[in-house]
Amino acid sequence: MSQHTVTLSGEIDLPGFRREARALLAGLVPPEDTHWHTVAGADWMTRSGRTALAGSRDTQATANPFLPRSFLSLCDTVILHNDPSRFVLLYRLLWRLVHEPDLRRNPLDTDRMRALHMAQAVRRDMQKMKSLIRFTAVDEGAGAEPLHIAWFDPDHHIAEAIAPFFARRLAHRRWAILTPERSVRWNGETLEFGLGVQLDNMPPDAMGGDALLARYRQVFNAVRPAHAERPEAQSSDARSP
């Protein structure tokens, strides 16, 4: 059997995974014949939110199977895990749901249990970020409102997924969150995303407001306007079942 290599545009490229998985299903390519990779260091965006894995009504039946909503939701979360094998696992589950109907009635299946554990780890990481993150108010001068900056190092790829939560919670403040993988800021109307920030092995409590502001300016002074996203578009509720 020929091997199929799939390269996704980034670590949370769910639209790309959805598109490639549909094509593989339509081509009857089994999971053991696929290899999944992501573009290292890509300037990736979640342009349309984490859209659920679902096909067009015009595609073949094998490319647009009827999938339980629970699986679509699971994909939304597992895609954020840091395990490189998550794409392999999700495609294998998708393949099995199509070709093994009894899988839906087996809650103790090994693949299902593994995916559920990964989703739980992502949700714990998101809750930790919501609970532990601390903002520092800095003065940018010129009479501007204070900018509230925070640093956080999540275990998983959650920076973009959690940004709408802070946009709603701190809707009337200007704020930015810097992480090693992605950075995000809120200007009161839109979310903007930039590259990650490294602290050069310096503990977070040693990073004063001036140091955080310097890192912030390095990231966002060159951000293109097209990077702006409305918080609604980033919400995990934006699915197309």
Protein Blocks (a to p, Z undefined) as FASTA:
>chain_A
ZZdddddfbfklmklmmmmmmmmmmnopafklcccdddehiacddfkopadddddfkbcf
klmccddfklmmmmmmmmmpmbfklmmmmmmmmmmmmmmmmlmmmmkbfklmmmmmmmmm
mmmmmmmmmmmpccddddebjoiacddddddddfbdfklmmmmmmmmmmmmbccddddfk
bccddehjaccddddddehhpafklmcfklmmmmmmmmmmmpcfklpccfklmpcklccZ
Z
